Amino acid sequence: MQIACPSCAATYEVPADRLKPGRPVRCSACGAEWKPAPEAEPEPLPEAAEPPPAEPAPPATPVLTAIERLAAEPSPPPRSPALLAAWVLSILLLGAAGVSAVVWRADIVRLWPPSSRILAMFDRMPEKPALISGKNP
């Protein structure tokens, strides 16, 4: 049973068999004495009426494992043609820049001397095959 001090509103949980009717109790917080009111017996709950008929439950969905969920996933949508065109154009531009650097390497080295470290490996390539004199094919 829960009792509350009327002076300081402190609450206490006391077993009902420890409280005697008409016997005062003392608050340990403020020291006030009072006679607690007897606890009223709870009224019995009215009997429950017949519950209304339950609606039929929807069919339960089966629990899927991770592999089954992955297998059931739809395939991703196809890539757009604009994205494919952008990739092709990017690769062509990078290739053209590389070929241009090799073709005009002498001009690039003259304008920017530090590039000779990178472009020097392409200087060893012969531009035209050498002709061997004195031999007829």
PyRosetta script that sets phi, psi and omega in degrees:
from pyrosetta import init, pose_from_sequence

init()
pose = pose_from_sequence("MQIACPSCAATYEVPADRLKPGRPVRCSACGAEWKPAPEAEPEPLPEAAEPPPAEPAPPATPVLTAIERLAAEPSPPPRSPALLAAWVLSILLLGAAGVSAVVWRADIVRLWPPSSRILAMFDRMPEKPALISGKNP")
pose.set_psi(1, 142.1)
pose.set_omega(1, 179.8)
pose.set_phi(2, -106.5)
pose.set_psi(2, 128.8)
pose.set_omega(2, 177.7)
pose.set_phi(3, -122.3)
pose.set_psi(3, 155.6)
pose.set_omega(3, -179.1)
pose.set_phi(4, -130.9)
pose.set_psi(4, 139.2)
pose.set_omega(4, 178.4)
pose.set_phi(5, -72.2)
pose.set_psi(5, 130.5)
pose.set_omega(5, 179.2)
pose.set_phi(6, -72.6)
pose.set_psi(6, -19.0)
pose.set_omega(6, -178.3)
pose.set_phi(7, -84.5)
pose.set_psi(7, -50.8)
pose.set_omega(7, -173.5)
pose.set_phi(8, -114.3)
pose.set_psi(8, -1.3)
pose.set_omega(8, 178.1)
pose.set_phi(9, 66.7)
pose.set_psi(9, 20.6)
pose.set_omega(9, 174.9)
pose.set_phi(10, -71.3)
pose.set_psi(10, 138.6)
pose.set_omega(10, -178.8)
pose.set_phi(11, -110.1)
pose.set_psi(11, 148.4)
pose.set_omega(11, -178.8)
pose.set_phi(12, -136.8)
pose.set_psi(12, 144.0)
pose.set_omega(12, 174.4)
pose.set_phi(13, -101.7)
pose.set_psi(13, 113.1)
pose.set_omega(13, -175.5)
pose.set_phi(14, -124.4)
pose.set_psi(14, 135.0)
pose.set_omega(14, 175.6)
pose.set_phi(15, -62.8)
pose.set_psi(15, 141.4)
pose.set_omega(15, -176.1)
pose.set_phi(16, -63.9)
pose.set_psi(16, -29.5)
pose.set_omega(16, -179.2)
pose.set_phi(17, -73.0)
pose.set_psi(17, -14.6)
pose.set_omega(17, 178.3)
pose.set_phi(18, -83.5)
pose.set_psi(18, -20.7)
pose.set_omega(18, -179.8)
pose.set_phi(19, -92.0)
pose.set_psi(19, 125.8)
pose.set_omega(19, 177.3)
pose.set_phi(20, -103.0)
pose.set_psi(20, 140.3)
pose.set_omega(20, 179.9)
pose.set_phi(21, -63.0)
pose.set_psi(21, 132.0)
pose.set_omega(21, 178.4)
pose.set_phi(22, 82.5)
pose.set_psi(22, -2.7)
pose.set_omega(22, -179.4)
pose.set_phi(23, -92.9)
pose.set_psi(23, 130.0)
pose.set_omega(23, -178.1)
pose.set_phi(24, -76.0)
pose.set_psi(24, 154.5)
pose.set_omega(24, 174.7)
pose.set_phi(25, -121.8)
pose.set_psi(25, 155.5)
pose.set_omega(25, -178.3)
pose.set_phi(26, -116.1)
pose.set_psi(26, 137.0)
pose.set_omega(26, 178.1)
pose.set_phi(27, -79.0)
pose.set_psi(27, 129.9)
pose.set_omega(27, 180.0)
pose.set_phi(28, -79.5)
pose.set_psi(28, -16.2)
pose.set_omega(28, -179.9)
pose.set_phi(29, -82.6)
pose.set_psi(29, -47.0)
pose.set_omega(29, -175.2)
pose.set_phi(30, -116.4)
pose.set_psi(30, -12.4)
pose.set_omega(30, 178.0)
pose.set_phi(31, 86.5)
pose.set_psi(31, 3.3)
pose.set_omega(31, 179.9)
pose.set_phi(32, -72.4)
pose.set_psi(32, 148.9)
pose.set_omega(32, 177.4)
pose.set_phi(33, -114.3)
pose.set_psi(33, 142.8)
pose.set_omega(33, 177.1)
pose.set_phi(34, -156.0)
pose.set_psi(34, 165.3)
pose.set_omega(34, 178.1)
pose.set_phi(35, -105.4)
pose.set_psi(35, 114.5)
pose.set_omega(35, -179.4)
pose.set_phi(36, -69.0)
pose.set_psi(36, 146.4)
pose.set_omega(36, 178.2)
pose.set_phi(37, -75.8)
pose.set_psi(37, 143.7)
pose.set_omega(37, 179.1)
pose.set_phi(38, -65.5)
pose.set_psi(38, 144.7)
pose.set_omega(38, -178.3)
pose.set_phi(39, -74.9)
pose.set_psi(39, 130.3)
pose.set_omega(39, 178.8)
pose.set_phi(40, -74.4)
pose.set_psi(40, 140.8)
pose.set_omega(40, 179.0)
pose.set_phi(41, -71.9)
pose.set_psi(41, 137.2)
pose.set_omega(41, -179.4)
pose.set_phi(42, -67.1)
pose.set_psi(42, 141.4)
pose.set_omega(42, 179.0)
pose.set_phi(43, -71.9)
pose.set_psi(43, 140.7)
pose.set_omega(43, 178.1)
pose.set_phi(44, -66.6)
pose.set_psi(44, 142.0)
pose.set_omega(44, 179.7)
pose.set_phi(45, -71.6)
pose.set_psi(45, 140.8)
pose.set_omega(45, 177.7)
pose.set_phi(46, -65.2)
pose.set_psi(46, 148.7)
pose.set_omega(46, -178.6)
pose.set_phi(47, -63.0)
pose.set_psi(47, 138.0)
pose.set_omega(47, -177.9)
pose.set_phi(48, -69.8)
pose.set_psi(48, 137.0)
pose.set_omega(48, 177.2)
pose.set_phi(49, -73.8)
pose.set_psi(49, 168.7)
pose.set_omega(49, 178.5)
pose.set_phi(50, -58.3)
pose.set_psi(50, 124.8)
pose.set_omega(50, -179.9)
pose.set_phi(51, -65.7)
pose.set_psi(51, 146.7)
pose.set_omega(51, 179.6)
pose.set_phi(52, -63.6)
pose.set_psi(52, 152.6)
pose.set_omega(52, -178.8)
pose.set_phi(53, -62.0)
pose.set_psi(53, 133.6)
pose.set_omega(53, -177.8)
pose.set_phi(54, -76.5)
pose.set_psi(54, 145.6)
pose.set_omega(54, 176.6)
pose.set_phi(55, -71.7)
pose.set_psi(55, 148.1)
pose.set_omega(55, 179.8)
pose.set_phi(56, -63.6)
pose.set_psi(56, 137.5)
pose.set_omega(56, -178.8)
pose.set_phi(57, -71.9)
pose.set_psi(57, 143.7)
pose.set_omega(57, 177.4)
pose.set_phi(58, -66.1)
pose.set_psi(58, 152.9)
pose.set_omega(58, -179.2)
pose.set_phi(59, -61.9)
pose.set_psi(59, 137.3)
pose.set_omega(59, -177.8)
pose.set_phi(60, -73.3)
pose.set_psi(60, 137.0)
pose.set_omega(60, 176.8)
pose.set_phi(61, -81.1)
pose.set_psi(61, 137.6)
pose.set_omega(61, -178.6)
pose.set_phi(62, -68.6)
pose.set_psi(62, 147.0)
pose.set_omega(62, 177.9)
pose.set_phi(63, -78.6)
pose.set_psi(63, 125.1)
pose.set_omega(63, -177.6)
pose.set_phi(64, -100.4)
pose.set_psi(64, 146.1)
pose.set_omega(64, 173.7)
pose.set_phi(65, -80.9)
pose.set_psi(65, 171.0)
pose.set_omega(65, -178.5)
pose.set_phi(66, -62.8)
pose.set_psi(66, -39.0)
pose.set_omega(66, 180.0)
pose.set_phi(67, -65.2)
pose.set_psi(67, -41.9)
pose.set_omega(67, 179.3)
pose.set_phi(68, -65.7)
pose.set_psi(68, -37.9)
pose.set_omega(68, 177.8)
pose.set_phi(69, -65.4)
pose.set_psi(69, -40.9)
pose.set_omega(69, 178.7)
pose.set_phi(70, -64.6)
pose.set_psi(70, -39.1)
pose.set_omega(70, 179.9)
pose.set_phi(71, -68.6)
pose.set_psi(71, -29.8)
pose.set_omega(71, -177.9)
pose.set_phi(72, -83.9)
pose.set_psi(72, -12.4)
pose.set_omega(72, -179.0)
pose.set_phi(73, -64.6)
pose.set_psi(73, 138.0)
pose.set_omega(73, 176.7)
pose.set_phi(74, -70.7)
pose.set_psi(74, 154.2)
pose.set_omega(74, 179.4)
pose.set_phi(75, -68.8)
pose.set_psi(75, 149.8)
pose.set_omega(75, -179.1)
pose.set_phi(76, -64.7)
pose.set_psi(76, 152.9)
pose.set_omega(76, -179.1)
pose.set_phi(77, -65.3)
pose.set_psi(77, 151.8)
pose.set_omega(77, -179.7)
pose.set_phi(78, -65.5)
pose.set_psi(78, 151.8)
pose.set_omega(78, -179.6)
pose.set_phi(79, -71.2)
pose.set_psi(79, 150.2)
pose.set_omega(79, -178.2)
pose.set_phi(80, -74.9)
pose.set_psi(80, 149.8)
pose.set_omega(80, 178.7)
pose.set_phi(81, -63.8)
pose.set_psi(81, -29.5)
pose.set_omega(81, 179.4)
pose.set_phi(82, -65.1)
pose.set_psi(82, -37.9)
pose.set_omega(82, 178.4)
pose.set_phi(83, -66.4)
pose.set_psi(83, -42.4)
pose.set_omega(83, 177.6)
pose.set_phi(84, -62.8)
pose.set_psi(84, -42.1)
pose.set_omega(84, 179.0)
pose.set_phi(85, -63.9)
pose.set_psi(85, -38.0)
pose.set_omega(85, 178.9)
pose.set_phi(86, -64.7)
pose.set_psi(86, -41.2)
pose.set_omega(86, 177.9)
pose.set_phi(87, -64.6)
pose.set_psi(87, -44.4)
pose.set_omega(87, -179.8)
pose.set_phi(88, -62.7)
pose.set_psi(88, -44.3)
pose.set_omega(88, 179.8)
pose.set_phi(89, -63.3)
pose.set_psi(89, -39.9)
pose.set_omega(89, 179.0)
pose.set_phi(90, -63.6)
pose.set_psi(90, -43.4)
pose.set_omega(90, 179.7)
pose.set_phi(91, -66.0)
pose.set_psi(91, -40.8)
pose.set_omega(91, 178.3)
pose.set_phi(92, -63.7)
pose.set_psi(92, -40.9)
pose.set_omega(92, 179.8)
pose.set_phi(93, -65.6)
pose.set_psi(93, -41.4)
pose.set_omega(93, 177.8)
pose.set_phi(94, -65.0)
pose.set_psi(94, -40.5)
pose.set_omega(94, 177.0)
pose.set_phi(95, -64.1)
pose.set_psi(95, -42.3)
pose.set_omega(95, 178.9)
pose.set_phi(96, -64.5)
pose.set_psi(96, -37.7)
pose.set_omega(96, 178.8)
pose.set_phi(97, -65.8)
pose.set_psi(97, -39.8)
pose.set_omega(97, 178.5)
pose.set_phi(98, -65.9)
pose.set_psi(98, -44.6)
pose.set_omega(98, 178.8)
pose.set_phi(99, -64.3)
pose.set_psi(99, -40.6)
pose.set_omega(99, 179.2)
pose.set_phi(100, -62.9)
pose.set_psi(100, -38.2)
pose.set_omega(100, 179.9)
pose.set_phi(101, -65.5)
pose.set_psi(101, -35.4)
pose.set_omega(101, 179.1)
pose.set_phi(102, -74.5)
pose.set_psi(102, -42.5)
pose.set_omega(102, -177.0)
pose.set_phi(103, -66.2)
pose.set_psi(103, -44.7)
pose.set_omega(103, -176.8)
pose.set_phi(104, -104.9)
pose.set_psi(104, 34.5)
pose.set_omega(104, -176.7)
pose.set_phi(105, -62.9)
pose.set_psi(105, -35.8)
pose.set_omega(105, -179.8)
pose.set_phi(106, -65.2)
pose.set_psi(106, -42.0)
pose.set_omega(106, 178.4)
pose.set_phi(107, -67.3)
pose.set_psi(107, -38.6)
pose.set_omega(107, -180.0)
pose.set_phi(108, -65.7)
pose.set_psi(108, -42.8)
pose.set_omega(108, -179.9)
pose.set_phi(109, -66.0)
pose.set_psi(109, -36.6)
pose.set_omega(109, 178.9)
pose.set_phi(110, -66.3)
pose.set_psi(110, -39.4)
pose.set_omega(110, -179.6)
pose.set_phi(111, -79.9)
pose.set_psi(111, -31.3)
pose.set_omega(111, -176.9)
pose.set_phi(112, -137.7)
pose.set_psi(112, 87.4)
pose.set_omega(112, -174.0)
pose.set_phi(113, -56.9)
pose.set_psi(113, -35.3)
pose.set_omega(113, 179.8)
pose.set_phi(114, -61.3)
pose.set_psi(114, -19.2)
pose.set_omega(114, 179.9)
pose.set_phi(115, -71.6)
pose.set_psi(115, -9.5)
pose.set_omega(115, -179.2)
pose.set_phi(116, -64.7)
pose.set_psi(116, -27.3)
pose.set_omega(116, 178.7)
pose.set_phi(117, -63.3)
pose.set_psi(117, -37.1)
pose.set_omega(117, -178.8)
pose.set_phi(118, -83.1)
pose.set_psi(118, -45.4)
pose.set_omega(118, -173.9)
pose.set_phi(119, -81.8)
pose.set_psi(119, -5.7)
pose.set_omega(119, -179.2)
pose.set_phi(120, -64.1)
pose.set_psi(120, -29.7)
pose.set_omega(120, -179.4)
pose.set_phi(121, -66.8)
pose.set_psi(121, -22.5)
pose.set_omega(121, 179.2)
pose.set_phi(122, -87.1)
pose.set_psi(122, -10.3)
pose.set_omega(122, 178.1)
pose.set_phi(123, -72.6)
pose.set_psi(123, -20.9)
pose.set_omega(123, -177.6)
pose.set_phi(124, -78.8)
pose.set_psi(124, -8.5)
pose.set_omega(124, -179.6)
pose.set_phi(125, -78.9)
pose.set_psi(125, 129.3)
pose.set_omega(125, 177.6)
pose.set_phi(126, -72.2)
pose.set_psi(126, 140.6)
pose.set_omega(126, 179.9)
pose.set_phi(127, -81.0)
pose.set_psi(127, -40.0)
pose.set_omega(127, 178.3)
pose.set_phi(128, -132.9)
pose.set_psi(128, 147.4)
pose.set_omega(128, 178.4)
pose.set_phi(129, -66.4)
pose.set_psi(129, 140.5)
pose.set_omega(129, -179.6)
pose.set_phi(130, -76.0)
pose.set_psi(130, 138.9)
pose.set_omega(130, 178.3)
pose.set_phi(131, -90.5)
pose.set_psi(131, 134.6)
pose.set_omega(131, 178.1)
pose.set_phi(132, -94.3)
pose.set_psi(132, 121.2)
pose.set_omega(132, -176.4)
pose.set_phi(133, -84.1)
pose.set_psi(133, 151.5)
pose.set_omega(133, 174.9)
pose.set_phi(134, 90.9)
pose.set_psi(134, -9.1)
pose.set_omega(134, 179.5)
pose.set_phi(135, -115.7)
pose.set_psi(135, 135.1)
pose.set_omega(135, 176.4)
pose.set_phi(136, -100.1)
pose.set_psi(136, 141.8)
pose.set_omega(136, 179.6)
pose.set_phi(137, -74.9)
pose.dump_pdb("model.pdb")
